[in-house]
Amino acid sequence: MTETYDLDRDGDIDMSEEHARHLGHAHALRESVDGLVGENPARPR
């Protein structure tokens, strides 16, 4: 039981890390497209 739990937990951690990596790439792409930097950038009026 412990080995299965460890494998499931390791898989979940790997998936979380991969998801975060892709979100970082999408964020960098958005910044390069619209020129605004940061999590909640103020939009020019």
Steps between C-alpha positions, in 0.01 A plus 500: 500500500778743586681443168183569301434816698856623441470436125165683484636791700813521282282498189285779641808707582639446150168604344485813718854599403427446131177702523685788668770490232241532223325786681834679519548457126150632429565799727825583320325469164221734613756755618682488167176545305338786691815658645353515851704347782387349831211296631238776485645768275318831470366542150582831334196718431 
